[in-house]
C-alpha cells in the first residue's frame, strides 16, 4: 500500500520530466515520448486517487487514457515517418514550412 | 432442416436463429471488398459472390423450415434505450420473409456472377462489387427487420445503394443527374413514410412490427390514426415502388449498369414498397378507405406505365415501364384485402425471376451491340441463341402465357379482382395484360427478328453471363407451379394472412387471360413482324406524342416544381443581392465619395502625417511582438505552461 502523497509526488515528477521533454527536445520522437510521460503521470494520479477513494472509475479512466494514448502515438509516429521520408529530418525546428 | 433439438441459443428456432448471419454476411463482404478487394485475384468479386451464395443457402434452409410448417420466429435485442422508448434490433422471419430471402439471394447471386462478364474491365469494378454486396445486405436487413426503425435503416440504405449504382458511370452528366433524380424522388415518398412510422410508434408505444399488428387487431388504434398511418406508409411505397405520380425516377434509373437494373430496379429494391404494404398489411386492412387509395393508385399506374412501355425505343426503358406496371399489379393484388394478399405477393415472387431475367438478357444484348436502342438491334436470334431463348421465356412469362410463372400469379390477381367484385380494377388489369403482351412481343420482334440494323458483328455473351440467364429462365418456368391450384398452391401455405386461401382454379378466367395475352401478341406480331423505318404506332397521332412525352409529367414537374423552387429561390437571392445589398453598397459608395472629396484637403496635410506616424508605430511594435510570434511550437508550449503555472498559483493563493 503506497500512500497517496508519495504517488502524487511521483506523478508530479513524472509530469515535470514530460513537460521538460516537450519544451526542450528537438527530436520529434523524443517529444512524442515526453507526451507519453505526461499522459502516464496523469494515469498514476488517476489510479492513486481511485485507490484512495475506493472507486473504480479512476482505473477505468486510466484504461481509456492508455487506449487513446496508443492511438495518438500511432498517428504521431506515422506523421514522423512521413516527415522523415519527405524532409529527411525529424528535428521539430526545421519543420517550419507553415511558419509565417 | 436443422433440428429443433440443436442447442442454438434461440431454442427451437433452428436456422431462423441464424438470420443475423444471413444479413451480416453480405455487409461484412462489402467492407472486406472495399479494403481488400483490389488485392484479390478477381478484384473482390469472389468475396461478394461467396458471401451472397452463403446467404442464399441460409435463405433456402430458412424457407425449408417454413415449408415444413414452422411458424414465425421473432428475436429482439435492446439496441439503445431512449427515455421510456427502447430502440430494438432483431428479426422477424415468417413465410413472407423467407420467400423474400430466397428471391433476393438468388437474383443477387445471379447478378453477382453475371457482372463478372458485364463489368469486366470497368475502372471501378471492385467498388461496384462492394456496392452490390452492401445493397444485398441492406435489402436482407429491410426484410428481416422486426421493427420499423430497423426497416427504415434498410430502406434508406438500399436507397443510397441505388443512388450510388445508378451513378456508377458518373463521368457522364446524365447518369449522375439520373441518380440524383431517383434519390430525390424516392425521398419525396420517404418523408410521409417516416411520419407514418412516427404515427404508429407514438400511438402504440412500440416500433415492433408484430406488436403493432397485435395492437391493431385488438382495436387499440382509432380509425383516424389508422387511416393516417396507412396513407403515410403508402407514401413511402409510392416512392420506392415507383407508383404514380412518383414513378418518373425508375425509367431514368436505367442509366445505371444493366445488372444493377436487374437486381435493384426490377427484382428487389422496388418491391420494398410492396413488401412494406404486405408486412404492415394489418394496418392497411383495418384502415377504412386506405385500400381504396392503394387500389386506385395501382390501377392508374399499371395502365399508364404499360402504355408508356409501348412507345419506348430504349429496350431497358421498355422493361422499366413494364416493372412499374407489374409493381402496380402487386399492389392491386394486395389492395383486394385478405383474398388478394397471397396473389399480390406471389406475383412479386415470380416477377423477380422473369424481370431479372429480361434485364440480364437485355444487358447481354446491349453488351453485344453497344446500344440500348432497339432500332439499332434486330436479327440477333441467330447470333445470340441462348440470350434469345431465355429472353423469349422471360417475355412469355411476363405476358402471361401458361404454364410459365407470370401466368399463374397474374391470373390469380385478375381472378381475385373479379371474385371480390372490384370490376374497375379487373377491367384495368385485363387491359394492361393485353398491353403487356403487346409491348413484350414488340420488344422481342424488334430485338431478335428482322434485319440487323446496328454496327459491327455482335456475338453471344460469355458463359458467366449466359449461365445466370439459364438459371433465371428455369426459375421463370418453374416457380409458377408453387402457386398452381392443381398442385395444391403451396405458396399460399407459406405466405398468407389469417387462414390460407385456396381458391379453386377457374378455367374460364384462365381462358380469358390467355386470350387477352394472345390478342396482345397477335397485335404486336401484326405491327412489328416486318421491320419498318417508321414506328407503326406513330399513326396514333397526338396520342403518340402524349406517350412519347410521358404524359408531360416530367415537364410538369420541371415547370411546376423544379423550376419554381430553383428560380424563385435563385431569383429571390438575386433580387436581394441586387436591390438590398447593392443598394446598401451604392449608398455607402456615394456617401464615401462625397466625404472623401471633403476630406481630400484635410487628408493631404494632417492625416498623412498621422498615418505615417501610425504605420511607423505599428511597424515598430510589430518588430517587438515578432519575437513572441516565433512560430516555434515549443516556445508556444513554454508560454502555455507558464500561463498554467501562473493560473495555478493565482487560484491557490486567492
Interface residues (C-beta under 8 A of the other chain):
Chain A: X19 X22 X23 X24 X31 X92 X93 X96 X99 X100
Chain B: X631 X632 X633 X634 X637 X638 X641
